[in-house]
Amino acid sequence: MGPQSVSLSFIEDDYARALAEARARALPLFVDAWAPWCHTCLSMRAFVLSDAALGTFASRFVFLSLNTELEGNAPVVTKLGVRVLPTMFIVEPGQEKVAFAWPGSMTVSELGDLLTGISSTSEPERWLDRDRLADQRVSRLADAGRFSECATVAVSVAATMPTSTALVDVLRTGLTCATSAPAAGPERGRVDELLALGERAASSATTVLADDRSDLYDYLVSTLRALDRGPEARRVARQWVEFLENEAARASTPAARTVFDAHRLGAYLAIGEPQRAVPMLEQSARDFPEDYNPPARLATAYLAMHRYDDALTSARRALGAAYGPRKLRLWALEADVLLAMGDRAGAVAALRAAIDFARVTPLTGSYPKLRDALEKRLSELP
């Protein structure tokens, strides 16, 4: 796959137009389902889908970018069955059937291999080599709640897998399964093996997207904290901070730099230094004044710093810029700040506003569960 002079051209948020074009040109429809708050989605857009090396596929597919937060896209999001973000779909336009769906990220070369396979064989499943099949197997065990078996299989396959996105996926899922398995079960002992494999991959998997490596650091830190291994968690979190700061410094554009904002905030919180997130988030707010993410993240940082007035101002600024069901999380954040300030009546009002909004807004993906959680939380507030 040689470099091309042009990048892929995406139709933005117009499924009907994209489908009609795919039918007219007798080409498969490629759909990138994403959301503005999803750091992995932004990583794909900044570092993969915009790469000119994929330009060779411009004549082999019709490409559609689908913002899953837009109310007008809700019917298509439901039709496609979007459960994880990002998810990349291949739709057969004649019957309007999903021929293939891949939840999560890929590198440029991995996506190129997938598109090449589809172009040459019309059988996307042929792209699923041994490692990607192992990834699917581990994920299915986790989805079925078979946590002990999931952890055992994850250790077994990860030990022999080459460095790839599939390896990172297996390790993340395996860590979740290992900590979800019964504490007294023998499979719980696989945690240390997964932690060692995970730390090695996070620190050295240079062929994997930086966002995925960062996400693996996040899983490592969360696992160690869940096991009450605080000193180890802080040690890994400091490695995570150093890695992210280096990646952000290397970013060639403000948009590429902000890909790392969410994880940098998480890493600074993990080492107990939320104030270090403020300058970068203020810069992102200046660079992207209409984006609700920088003020929302500032609110989280200020809340951790006990700067409650600043946190409330930032949360409300984020709410004013937000749209779609993501507003539910921002009202929940506003309620967190108000409770920290001792304003229970204000928190109740914020939660009621979220629930009222949920009643008149299409909720896709996991948002119905969030609405139910907010209703439960409201019922528990005196």
N, C-alpha and C positions, 0 to 999 in steps of 0.2 A: 504494500500500500504506500505509494509514493506521495510526497507532498503536493498539494494542489494550491492554486493561486486564489481560490475563493473558498469561503466557509459555507456551511449548510445554511439554507434559507428556510426559516420556519414560518408557517402560517400561525398567527397568534389568536388563540381563543375563538376560533370559528370552525367548529367540527363539521358543520354542514358543507361549508366551502371546501374544506380539506378532503372530505369524503367524495364530494362531486369531482374534484380534480383528480383524485386517485382513480375513480371509476373511468373518467374520460381518458386518462393516460394509461389505464390498465396496469397500475403500479400498486404495491403494498403501501399501506398508510402506517407511518411510524408516529407514535404519540408519546410525548414526554409529559407525564403528569407530575406536576410540581406545586410548591406553595412558597410564598415569599419568606415565611419564617423557617423553612427547612434548610438547614445549613448544607446538608448533603445535596439537595436540589441545586442550591446556588453554586456548590463546588462543581457539579456536573455542567452547569451552564457556563461557568467561568473557565474551566480547565479542560473540558472534554467536548461538549457539543459545539463549542465555538472553534475547535481546533481545525485548521485548514487541511490537516491530513485526512479528514473525513469528507472533504469536498468531492472526492471521486464518486460518492454515493448520491450526489444531488440529482442525478438523472435516473436513479434506480428506485427511489422512494419518494413519496410525498411526506413532508415533515410538518407535524402539528405540535405546537407548544400549548399546554392546557393548564391554566392556573386554577387549581381545584378549589380555591377560596372564593372565586367569583360566583355569585348566585346564578347567573345565566348558564354556567357550566355544570351545575348540579345534576341535571338529567343525564349528561354524558358521563360524569364521574360515577353515577350510580350504574349506568348501563355497562361501563367497562369493569365495574367491580373494584375500584381503587381502594386498597386497604393499607398500603404502605407507600410512603413517599421517600424518594421518587420511585415511580414505576414506569418502565418503558414497555409499551405495547406495540405489537405488530398486528394490524387489523387487515383482514382480507376484505377488500371493499365491496366485492360483488354480493356476498351474503352478509356483509357487515359483521363478520365473526372475528373474535380475538384468536389469532393463530398462535400467539406467543406472548407471554408477559414475564418481565424480569423485575422483581422488586429490589431496589437498592442501586448501588453505583457500579460503574465499570471504568476501567482506564480507556484511553483512546484506542490502544491496540486490542483490548478485549471487545470493545464495541465494534471495531472494524472487523474482527473475526466473526462476530455475530452477523453483521450485515452482509459480509461476504458469503457466509454459509446460507443465509436466507436467499440471497440473490442467485446463488448457483444451484440450490437444491430444492427450494421451497419447503424445506423441512427444518424449521428452527431448532428442533430438538437435537439435531446433529451437533449443534454448538455446545451441548452439554457434555463436556469431557468428564473424565473420572473425578476431577477435583470439584467441578461444579455440581456433579451428581452427589458427591459427598456433602457438599453444602446443603443441597436440597434435603438430603436424608436427615441431617442433624436438625434442620429447621422443622421438618415434619414431626420428628420426635418431640421437639419442644412444644409445637402447637398442640400435640396430642396429650401434653402433660406427662409424658414419659421421661421425667427429668433424670432419673438415675441412668437409664439406658442412653439418653442423649449425652450426658457427661462422659460416659465410658466410650461411646463411639467418637465423640469429639476429640478426646485425647488420642485415641488410636489413629484416626485419620490425619489429624493435624501434625503428628510427629513425622509423617512421611510426605506431606504436601510441600510443593515448592512455594516460594513467595508469590502471592497473588491476592486479588480481592477475595477470592473464595476462601483462602486460608484465614484472612481477617474475619470474615463472616462466621466461619466455623468456630473460631476462638471466642468471639463475642457471644454467640449462642451457647457455646459450651460453658462459659463462665456463668451465664444466667442459669443454666440447668443445674450446674454443680451447687450453686448456692440455694437453689430451690428444692434440691433433693433432701430427703430426711436427714436431719443432723447426725443421727446415729448410724446411718447407712454407710457401707464401705465406699460407695461412689463419691461421698462427700470428700473423701481423701484425694480425689482427683483434682481438687482445686489447686493445690500447689503445683501440680504438673502443668495445668492450664495457665496458671499465673506465670510460670517460667517461660513457657512457649510464647505467651502473649507479650511479655516484656521484651523478649528477644525480637519478635516481629515488629513491635511498635518502634523500637529503636533502630531497626536496620532495614525495614521493608521499603527501600527507596523507589521500587518500581510500582508501588501502590499509591493511590491518591493520598495527599497529605491529610485530607479530611477524614479518610478512613483510618489512617494511623492515629490521628487525634482521637477519633471515636474509640479506638481500642484502648488508648490511655485512659479515657473516661471510664470504660468498663473495668479496667484494672483497679483504678482508684476506688470506684464504687464497691467492687467486690471486697477489697481489703478493708474498707470502712465497715461493710456489712459483717465482716468477720471480727470486728473490734481490733484490727491490727493497725492502729492509728499511725505509729511511726513509719511503718512501711508505706502506708497510703500517702503520707506527706512526702516521703522520699520519691515515690513514683510521680506524685503531682508536681514536684519541682522539675523533674525531667520533662514532664508534659508542658509546663510553662516555658521552659527553654526552647523546646521544639517549636511550639506555636509562635513564640516571638521571632524566631529565625524565619519561619515560613511567612509570617506577616511582613517582615522586613524585605523579603524577596519578591513580594507580590508586585506585579508590574502596573496595576491600576487600582484605584480606590475600590472598585467593585470586587476585584480579586482579594484585596486585603480584608474587606468586611466578611468574606466567607468564613474567616476564622474568629469573628467577634464572639459568637455564641460560646464556642469552646474556650476562648481565652477568658471570658467571664467565669465559666465553670472552673477553669484551672486556678484562677486567682481566688475564687471562693474556697477551693479545696485546700489552698495553702494558708487560708485565713487572711488574705490581703486584698479585699475587694476594692480598695481605693486605687489599686493599680489599673483597674478596668476603666476608670472614669475618663482619663485623657483620650484613650482610643475611641470610646463610645461618643464622646463629645465631637471628635473629629468626624466620625461616621455620620453623626447628626448634621454636621455642617455640609458634608459631601452629599448627603441624601436627605434633604429636609422634609420630603414627603413620605419617607419610610417610617413605619411605626416601630420597627425593631430597635433602633438605637435608643429612643426614649424608654421603651419597655425594659430594655436591658439596664439602662441607667437606673430605672426605678428599683430593679432587683439589687443592684450594687448599693444604692443609697439605703435601701432597707437593711441590708447586712451591715452597713456602717452606722445605723441608727439615725440617719439624717432623714427623718420621717417627712418633714415638709417638702424637701426636695424630691423624695420618693413619690409622694402623692402628686406633686406637680408633673413629674415625668410620666407617671402612670396615666394621668388624665390627658396629657399631650399625646401619648400613644393611642389611647382610646379615640381621640379626635381624628387621628390619621388612619385608623384601622377600618377594615370592612370585612364583611363575611363572618363566618362562625369563629374566626380567631378572636373576635371581640370577647367571647366568653372567657377565654383565659386572661384577658386584660382586666375584665371586671373582677375576676378572682384575685388578680394581683392587687387591684385597688382595695379589695376587701382585706387582703393580708396587711396592707399598709395601715388601713383605718383601724384594724384590730390592734396592731402594734401601738397605735396612738391612743388606744383606749376608747375609740369611737365605735361602739357596737351598733348603734343605730345607723351610722353611715355604712358600716359593713353589710348590714341587712339590706339597706337600700341598693347597694352595689350588686349584691347577689340577686335581688329581685329584678333589677334591670336586666341582668344576664338571662335569667329564666324567662322573662317576658320576651326578650329578643329571640330566644331559642324557639319560642312557640310560633314565631312568624317567619323564621328563616330556615331554608332547607339545610338539614344537618346530614353530612355525609361522613364516611369513614368512622373514626372513633368519637366523633362529636356527640352522638346520642349518649354515650357512656359519660362524657364530661358533663352534659346537661343533668343526667341523673345524679352524678356526684355533687354537683352544685345544689340541686334540690335537697339532697341529704344533708349537706353542710348547712344550708339555710334552716332546715328543720331542727338542727342541733344547737343553733344559736338562740339563747334566751331572749 
